[in-house]
């Protein structure tokens, strides 16, 4: 499909669930919360490809949870509060943008057990904008902007991402970076295979999340939307 935003949970309040969707060729953003009144909104096992940005946080939403998503795009999430990233894949596709940027009003926003493919040549691959360390909630006070060139620097300085890993497009069976020289190209899902290759760095690299990934097949859950060895979900119309 080709649209502006893939799915908009805009104006929602509590227990919004966005599960097992495929978003291709969005002109704007992948998944939007503009705004979200308290949440939680769950974004679980979604795939997005050829999308300029994921996710879209506008009008100061709160309560977003991102589990087991495969995002072939950068994340410039924020400003927002109280949101969590676990077991996701973020593969940069628009150099020289940072692959992952968090802008949060709350010190309890958290991210770990994810896989990242930074854009080559990016001056800053990771950005963390948040209240000072030890401040849990500070909606009106100043926030610190910290920029890092590597995942290791990011994790050491922020306490986030200590169990995250670096990946590349070779974790997938057949997915390549979108062609930036042909921005009008429309990609079809049938030409892409987001299943993980066996023994790739995304396999068994996730964290157990009760009621979310109980059916994992290896030593630990995999990163991304598709667990290795499990049947593919049915996307689109059901028989």
N, C-alpha and C positions, 0 to 999 in steps of 0.2 A: 504494500500500500504506500501511498505518498500523501502526506498530510502536514499540518503545521506542528501540533503537539500530538504525540502518540495517544496518551490517555491523560485526561484531566480530572483529578480528584478535587477540583477547585470548589471552595465553599463548603466542603464536607466537615463533619464533626467527629464522630466516633466510630471505630471498628470498620474502617473502609479497607477492603481487601482487593488488591489488584494482582491476580495470579495467572501465571502461565500464558503470557501474551508474547507475540512476536511483532516488533515494530521495525519496519524498514522504510528508509527514504523520507524521514520526517524533515521538514524544512526548518522547524523551530527547535523544539525540545522533545526529549523522550517522554518523561513522566512528570506531570505538573501538580503542585499543590499551591494554589493561589486563591485564597489562603487555605489553611487547615486549622480548624478551631479545636485545638487540644489533642486531637487524634485518639488512638493511634491509627495511622494509615499504613497498611502492610503492602509492600511491593516485593513479591516472592516469585522466583523462578521465571522472570521475564527476560526476553532477549531483545536487544536494540542494536541496529546496525545502520550505518550511513545516516547518523543523526548528529547535529552540531554540538549538542550539550545534553548531559543527563546528570542529575535531575534538575528540574526548574523549581526553585523556592522563591516565591514572590509574596509580598505583603505580610512578611514575618510569620510564616506558618510554624506549627509546633507538633511534635509527635510523629515523625516519619521513621519507619523501620524498613531497611533494605536487606533482604536475605536472599542469597543464592541467585543473583541476577548476572547475566552476561551482557556487559555494556561495551560495545566497540565504539567508544567515544570518551571524551573527557567529562569529568564532573566538576562543575563550578557551583556547588551547592551552598546556598545561603543568600542573605542572612536568615537564620532560622534558629530553633532551639529544640533540644531534647530529641535528637535523631541518632540512629545507629546503623552501622554498616557491618555485616558479617557474611563471610563466604561468597563474596562477589568477585567478578572479574571486570577490571577496567583496562581496556587497551586503547592507548592514545592513537588518534588517527588524524589530528589536525596540528602538526607542528607549526610553531614552537610553543604551543600552549602547555601549561602544567597539566599533567594527567589527572591530578586530584587536588581540589581546593575546597576547604571547609571554612565556612563563615558562620559562626554560631554565637548566640547570646548566652549560652549556658555551658558551664564547665563540665557537665555530665554527658554532653554529646560524646559519642564513642565510636571508634572504628578499629577493627583488627580482623585477622584471618581472611584477608583479601589478597587477590593477585593483581599486580600492576604491570603495564607495559608503558614506561615513560616515553615521551616523544624524543627522538634523537635531536640533540642540539638545543634543547630547552634550557634556558638559564636557570629556571626554577621548575622542578618537577612536582613538588608538593608544597602546598600552602596551608597554614593553619591559623585562622583568625578566631580568637576566643578571649574570654576574660583571663586575667592573670592566674597563674597556677595557684590552686587552693581556693579560688573563688567559684562556688558552684553556680550561682545565678546572679547576674548583674546586667539587667536589661538596659539601664541608663548609664552605667559607668563606662569607662574606656576599655577597649579591647586591644590585645597585642596581635600584630601581624608578623608571623614568622615564616620565612621562605627557606626551602631546602633543595639542594641539588640531587640528593640521593635518598632512597628509602631508608638506609641505615641511619643517616643524619636525622631524618624525620622522626623515626621511632625513638631514637635515643633522647632527643630534645623534648618531645611531646608526651612520651609514654604510650603513644598509639602505635599500631602496626608492628609490634614486636614479633608477631607470629605471621606476618604477611610475607609474600614472596614476589619476586620478579618473574614475569612470564613474557612470552612473545606469541606471535600468531601461530607458531608451530605447535601450540598446545591443542589446536583444533584439528579435526580431520581434514577440512578443506575450507578455510576462511582466510582471506587476505585483506590487507588494508584497503579501504575504499580509494578509488582513483581520484586524487585531488585535482588532476588536470582535466577531469571530465565531471564537473559538479552536477550536470543535468542527467547523469546516467541513473537509470532505475534498476535496482538490483532485485532479483526474484529469489524467493526463499529456496526454491528447488536447486539453485546453483550454489548454495552455501550449506556446509555441514558443520554445525556447532558442537557435535559430539567431541569429547576429549580423546586424545590419543592415549593409549595405554602407557603408563610410566611417565607421563608428562608431569611437570611441576605442579599442575593444578589438581592432580589426582591425590586423594587422601590428605590434602592440605587444609581442610576446613575444620570447623568446630562442630561438635554435636549440639543440635538445637532441638530439644524435645518437641514432638508433634510437628516438626518441620521437615527433618531429614532422617527420621527413624529407619527408613528403608535403604540406607547407604550400603554399599556393597564391599568396601575394602576395610582397611584398618580405621579409617576416619572418613567423614563425608568429603566429597570433592568440592572444588570451587566452581562457581558458575551455576547456570540454570539446569544443566543436564548431568546427572550422575552417570559415571561410566558403568556400563553393563545393565542399565535399566532401559526399558522400552521408551521410545520417544512419545511425548504427549501428542494428542490429536489437536492440531491447530486449525482454526477456521470452522466452517460448518460441520456438524456431526451428522452421521447417517441417521 
